[in-house]
Amino acid sequence: MMLNHHHRGDEGEVHQLENGKASGGGGGGGYTEDGTVDLRGNPILRSKRGRWTACSFIVVYEVFERMAYYGISSNLIIYLTTKLRQGTVRSSNNVTNWVGTIWMTPILGAYVADALLGRYWTFIISAAIYLSGMSLLTLAVSLPGLKPPGCDSGINCKKASTIQLAVFFGALYTLAVGTGGTKPNISTIGADQFDDFEPKEKAQKLSFFNWWMFSIFFGTLFANTVLVYIQDNVGWTLGYGLPTLGLLISIIIFLAGTPFYRHKVPTGSPFTKMARVILAALRKWKTPVPTDPKQLYELDLTEYAKKGKYRIDSTPTLRFLNKACVRTEASTSPWILCPVTEVEETKQMLLMIPILVATFVPSTMIAQISTLFVKQGTTLERKIGNFEIPPASLAGFVTMSMLISVVLYDRFFVRIMAKWTKNPRGITLLQRMGTGMVIHIIIMVVASLTDRHRLRVAKDHGVVGNKQVPLSIFVLLPQFVLMGMADAFLEVAKIEFFYDQAPESMKSLGTSYSMTSLGIGSFLSSFLLSTVSRLTRSDDGHKGWILNDLNTSHLDYYYAFFAVLNLLNFFMFLIISRFYVYKAEVSDSMTILGQELKSSTATVTSQQHQHQHHLVAPTQEAA
């Protein structure tokens, strides 16, 4: 394990430690020890705020918010193709570009939260923007002047006007800006409700991310079943109006929990800190790094304690960046000389980037759920009696599969593996992510074979155009169920990994890493779809792999290509993870911190006794 110990120290820390001990180890009373405060900046009693009481409001918010988001995204490709009359490639790319933006804007939201407003106020402002975007979107599919003209015959249909398209996509991207401030902060606010320095709360936090994902997918399940059915069979006005109302309710619920929340104080822009370290190291690239880490520049423990921060010891990893904290005769500007802790925080964020890159390809697979998987469903038989299954509702099986997988994982797999590995998580976070990547390879093999079967049936029955193939839509079920299993391993571990491994002052930025992965994966999906569609077309009459008519397309080839891509990515991940070193947990250094505090207290006491001796001795001599 990396010798990456965190320290806090001054009289306030001693007071907090004593408080915890006085109240039975911090389990019931005493102040929190992780620097959390109330909205006014006052220290808070652990028994009054946080833990599962506060998290209950946050989790209920997320259930409704997921209902709102997936109520739009799950069936968006159907609206684009049936109402805006866009082709397969264009509609798929519009969906993935929008979803990519949804997942990329959290970088901006994390910056604002960490550097300026704090997580709570960033969330509140962003939620208001989110709600305005949802409201405008509902109007865009409802008002006669804003929604596209109807078309019953399917022949010579008028396309949506420029203004109608502008309002619709303007609403979508307004919504995207709003989610940029809510997504990276809501899960982090939830995790902040547990104090890493209190053993019981730390244990609860280990299960938080699993139950977080479990709870939010209830909202997703409702969206993928009830809302999708309403949109396809009742109308888009009610289908979009309900998630908008749900979002409003969720914001009210979140606000109701305000008296119970613990808050972390914003500690400055993580991007600025990282830029300072990198530039300072480059400016001193010829300067040798001393062998003794104590010669490197660092602030006193008291400086960190005043800000409620942690001091981190120097490590040999990415040694070049240690040049940023080498003292020279030049200016002591923070852009030339950086403390060791700032350098180590930068290292932690940079060390996670290779892992982040390895998650891009699996995120591209997730983008297929709401695009090509749904389009496949439109070509298959969907009737059960008089009931017609909406194609997008199959995404509900992803949700159910994940819910079941997370419960089985948390209740059985972790306990069994923990006895064997002695790891409280059962297996490491990277091992859990790797397992999810293997499942993604299997998913694409299954999807390729399934579509090959679908095309064979279509050919045997002479089905052309986007007419229905005499094959049940449930033939697609295995790829949806496997996707849920993959999410239970990869997506949950990804969120927990980037939060856990990020420095204390950059937790929101760490959480946004997992969302950036989904964003870039969506953009990568758009790029691959357009590129493959273009490259597989030829002048000799070959129409390509992806066409508007899926019954003459070759999605089986496209999915086989994805299987190979996932396999190559998995091998890259194995190499990257082999060299990754987990950062030490904050609580692991509490023993060392206690020893330091005792040592410093003993030194001060000794100096006071010596000083008193010097004062008393002359008096006695005079007497």
Helices and strands as residue ranges (DSSP letters): E 6-7, H 11-22, H 51-73, H 76-82, H 88-104, H 106-112, I 113-117, H 118-140, H 162-191, H 199-222, I 223-227, H 228-233, H 236-256, G 258-260, H 270-283, G 293-295, H 301-306, E 311-312, G 319-325, H 340-351, H 353-358, H 360-367, H 372-378, E 380-381, E 383-384, E 387-388, G 391-394, H 395-408, I 409-413, H 414-421, H 429-460, E 469-472, G 473-476, H 477-501, G 504-506, H 507-535, H 555-579, G 586-589, H 590-622
